[in-house]
Amino acid sequence: MLRDYQPADFDEVLEINQSNVPEVGPLDEEKLALFVRISPCLKVIEIDGDVVGMLIGLTESDTDYRSLNFGWFRERLDRFAYIDRIALAVAARGQGWGPALYEDLESWARSIDRPAMCAEVNTLPPNPRSMRFHLLNGFEEIGRFQPYGPEAEVAMLRKPLHPTP
Ligand SMILES: CC(C)(COP(=O)(O)OP(=O)(O)OC[C@H]1O[C@@H](n2cnc3c(N)ncnc32)[C@H](O)[C@@H]1OP(=O)(O)O)[C@@H](O)C(=O)NCCC(=O)NCCS
């Protein structure tokens, strides 16, 4: 099931994150505590009592989070929902949980009147599975960024949220 993060999930969320580096950035206790404090959309996937997936969502107004990638979007877009990270345990992939997390995030983004969702995906080193996942879920590339020099590059993605009829 998809549900809101609870304090008891802390260690499992850290573990899922760390087993998905470098596809997602590293996370330590201090940084996760920051997200727990500021993220207005922190979700997990629980299967048989285990946390097997997580998504951390923010908006442009969550300025306590200082990240170069998040800053790239904040410099260019006025209002948006931002996926700082999404990660599923290997066994939980390809079962619809990724799309479910993004549908949930999209409902939330619409409910707070954000006209777009944004995320970045590594292109160096490449993450073709995540790139395909994002393109299949309606994201389009609006730029490339090398936040830490030429060894690492990310594609900056945006999904416009048109008003539902
Ligand atoms: C990205 C992620 C959340 C997507 O979740 P998911 O629901 O499992 O989606 P899938 O992994 O099935 O991927 C979606 C598509 O990519 C395809 N795919 C799988 N492996 C692939 C690969 N190695 N290269 C390219 N495409 C691939 C799938 O077949 C699927 O396409 P299809 O529907 O046409 O068959 C999940 O794979 C994940 O947690 N990955 C590790 C962490 C990560 O990369 N997070 C994102 C950082 S930007």
The ligand as an SDF file (V2000), in Angstrom:
LIG
                    3D

 48 50  0  0  0  0  0  0  0  0999 V2000
   12.7900    4.7140  -11.2910 C   0  0  0  0  0  0  0  0  0  0  0  0
   11.8050    3.7840  -10.5870 C   0  0  0  0  0  0  0  0  0  0  0  0
   11.1580    4.5390   -9.4190 C   0  0  0  0  0  0  0  0  0  0  0  0
   10.7080    3.4130  -11.6020 C   0  0  0  0  0  0  0  0  0  0  0  0
    9.7450    2.6040  -10.9720 O   0  0  0  0  0  0  0  0  0  0  0  0
    8.9800    1.3170  -11.6140 P   0  0  0  0  0  0  0  0  0  0  0  0
    7.5550    1.4330  -11.3040 O   0  0  0  0  0  0  0  0  0  0  0  0
    9.6290    0.1120  -11.1060 O   0  0  0  0  0  0  0  0  0  0  0  0
    9.1320    1.4460  -13.1740 O   0  0  0  0  0  0  0  0  0  0  0  0
   10.0240    0.4420  -14.0770 P   0  0  0  0  0  0  0  0  0  0  0  0
   11.2820    0.1940  -13.3230 O   0  0  0  0  0  0  0  0  0  0  0  0
    9.1660   -0.6850  -14.4600 O   0  0  0  0  0  0  0  0  0  0  0  0
   10.4390    1.2570  -15.3430 O   0  0  0  0  0  0  0  0  0  0  0  0
    9.5580    1.8830  -16.2610 C   0  0  0  0  0  0  0  0  0  0  0  0
    9.9940    1.5030  -17.6740 C   0  0  0  0  0  0  0  0  0  0  0  0
   11.4160    1.3610  -17.7930 O   0  0  0  0  0  0  0  0  0  0  0  0
   11.6860    0.1110  -18.4430 C   0  0  0  0  0  0  0  0  0  0  0  0
   12.9970   -0.3860  -18.0550 N   0  0  0  0  0  0  0  0  0  0  0  0
   13.3160   -1.3000  -17.1120 C   0  0  0  0  0  0  0  0  0  0  0  0
   14.6390   -1.4810  -17.0560 N   0  0  0  0  0  0  0  0  0  0  0  0
   15.1850   -0.6750  -17.9950 C   0  0  0  0  0  0  0  0  0  0  0  0
   16.5080   -0.4120  -18.4270 C   0  0  0  0  0  0  0  0  0  0  0  0
   17.5530   -1.0190  -17.8580 N   0  0  0  0  0  0  0  0  0  0  0  0
   16.6850    0.4870  -19.4120 N   0  0  0  0  0  0  0  0  0  0  0  0
   15.6460    1.1370  -19.9770 C   0  0  0  0  0  0  0  0  0  0  0  0
   14.3650    0.9220  -19.6170 N   0  0  0  0  0  0  0  0  0  0  0  0
   14.1310    0.0330  -18.6320 C   0  0  0  0  0  0  0  0  0  0  0  0
   10.5720   -0.7730  -18.0020 C   0  0  0  0  0  0  0  0  0  0  0  0
   10.4370   -1.8850  -18.8460 O   0  0  0  0  0  0  0  0  0  0  0  0
    9.4070    0.1800  -18.1130 C   0  0  0  0  0  0  0  0  0  0  0  0
    9.0060    0.3910  -19.4430 O   0  0  0  0  0  0  0  0  0  0  0  0
    7.7510   -0.3760  -20.0860 P   0  0  0  0  0  0  0  0  0  0  0  0
    6.5610    0.0010  -19.2450 O   0  0  0  0  0  0  0  0  0  0  0  0
    7.6730    0.1210  -21.4850 O   0  0  0  0  0  0  0  0  0  0  0  0
    8.0770   -1.8340  -19.9820 O   0  0  0  0  0  0  0  0  0  0  0  0
   12.4930    2.5050  -10.0690 C   0  0  0  0  0  0  0  0  0  0  0  0
   12.9680    1.7830  -11.1520 O   0  0  0  0  0  0  0  0  0  0  0  0
   13.6280    2.7850   -9.0680 C   0  0  0  0  0  0  0  0  0  0  0  0
   13.4180    2.9540   -7.8770 O   0  0  0  0  0  0  0  0  0  0  0  0
   14.8880    2.7910   -9.5700 N   0  0  0  0  0  0  0  0  0  0  0  0
   16.0810    2.9960   -8.7040 C   0  0  0  0  0  0  0  0  0  0  0  0
   16.1570    4.4170   -8.1250 C   0  0  0  0  0  0  0  0  0  0  0  0
   16.0410    5.4740   -9.1750 C   0  0  0  0  0  0  0  0  0  0  0  0
   16.6210    5.3710  -10.2460 O   0  0  0  0  0  0  0  0  0  0  0  0
   15.2580    6.5220   -8.8610 N   0  0  0  0  0  0  0  0  0  0  0  0
   15.0290    7.6460   -9.7480 C   0  0  0  0  0  0  0  0  0  0  0  0
   16.1400    8.6070   -9.6870 C   0  0  0  0  0  0  0  0  0  0  0  0
   15.8660    9.9390  -10.8600 S   0  0  0  0  0  0  0  0  0  0  0  0
  1  2  1  0
  2  3  1  0
  2  4  1  0
  2 36  1  0
  4  5  1  0
  5  6  1  0
  6  7  2  0
  6  8  1  0
  6  9  1  0
  9 10  1  0
 10 11  2  0
 10 12  1  0
 10 13  1  0
 13 14  1  0
 14 15  1  0
 15 16  1  0
 15 30  1  0
 16 17  1  0
 17 18  1  0
 17 28  1  0
 18 19  1  0
 18 27  1  0
 19 20  2  0
 20 21  1  0
 21 22  1  0
 21 27  2  0
 22 23  1  0
 22 24  2  0
 24 25  1  0
 25 26  2  0
 26 27  1  0
 28 29  1  0
 28 30  1  0
 30 31  1  0
 31 32  1  0
 32 33  2  0
 32 34  1  0
 32 35  1  0
 36 37  1  0
 36 38  1  0
 38 39  2  0
 38 40  1  0
 40 41  1  0
 41 42  1  0
 42 43  1  0
 43 44  2  0
 43 45  1  0
 45 46  1  0
 46 47  1  0
 47 48  1  0
M  END
$$$$
